[in-house]
Amino acid sequence: MRILHVISSLYRGGAENHLVSLVRHQVRGGHVVAIAYLKGIGHWTADLVALGIEVHPLRVGRYGLPRPIARLRQTIDAFAPDVVHAHMPPSELYARVALIGRRAAFVISKHNDEPFARFPGQRLVARWCAARAHSIICISNAVAQYVGDTKVGQGIAERRLEIIRYGLDPVLAVRGSGAGMRRSFGIPQEAMLVASIARLVPQKGLDTLLTAFAQFRRTVAPNARLLLVGVGPLESGLKNLAATLGVADATHFAGFRVDIPAILDAVDVFALASRWEGFGLVLLEAMAARRPIVATRVSAIPEVVGEGPDAAGELVPVDDIDALAAALARLVDPAVRERVGETGYARLVRDFSASAMAEKTDAVYRAALGVKG
């Protein structure tokens, strides 16, 4: 099968990392794969080319210009895909327009429970894209519920909507690198280290996490440290907040990093305080590293982390500072952290296999092409 993926960027983010994992398995399965991306520097390009995957930058300067659509049409004509698979709303629209007059099967993946775009008539555009799709893949029940509630599918939701959750190969975890990583950040080996890996944007609730961490450090663990990995427009504001809360010296801003498995080996607890989240692939990375999780009970996060005896960590209400601080306090005991981390790893292996994700996606493609089996 010849598969062309269209995605908005090849940065290191949840949707992009998922796509890299998916195409690795597709290449192993004997498929011929190409990727076209709309804008950005193409962080994953070298890795993808090494796998034998064609990578086509469409060089979108700003959305709405016609030339990148012409480039995508040329890519479709030259590559002759059986399936065009679009990820993220801008790519849905570019792929939908480029496919006018072309016969390839069209599949959409919905990665977030948020509006298609921020302009008038965005729902009509979303429905126009969905009407051409043979299937809409949602990465969680929460995203599927959102698609249904907003009637994006206009009937497709009932007939062809598929739920295929992200998967991760546990071998991506790195063991034994934690001590060196801590030294590189100047973090004492004996300190309880809480980390969050997220874009520094309002969605991720890092102001709530920082405030809860300050409370936890003041009342429970005075030697605790917080590591924030990521970049974004809120960085200066978060640094000011840390200073105001009196934890500037205990808060480490690591910026953009690609060595996430090694960083996770250095931490004791992974925290994600998102206000909404289509899935949260980084939660699987924390589970692969056998690290307990503290996260918000919102969107798809409960599907990933779980609740009850097989949960990978603690869930708390959105923007509840006291509950978040209390959840961190319940993970002060290293024995508790180890037990919860091992439970999360077992959950990952059982429920979030990358190979199963790829097999289910193949089945969607075969159905779109009318191939039995």
Buried (B, 14 or more C-beta within 10 A) or exposed (E): BBBBBBBBBBBBBBBBBBBBBBBBBBBEEEBBBBBBBBBBEBBBBEBBEEEEBBBBBBEBEEBEEEEBBEBBBEBBEEBEBBBBBBBBBBBBBBBBBBBEEEEBBBBBBBBBBBBBBEEEEEBEBBBBBBEBBBBBBBBBBBBBBBBBEBEBBEEBBEEBBBBBBBBBBBEBBBEEBBEEBBEEBEBEEEBBBBBBBBBBEEBBBBBBBBBBBBBBBBEBBEEBBBBBBBBBEBBEEBBEBBEEBEBEEBBBBBEEEEEBBBBBBBBBBBBBBBBBBBBBBBBBBBBBBBBBBBBBBBBBBBBBBBEEEEBBBBBBEBBBBEBBBBBBBBBBEEEEBBEBBEBBBBBBEEBBBBEBBBBBBBBBBBBBEEEEE
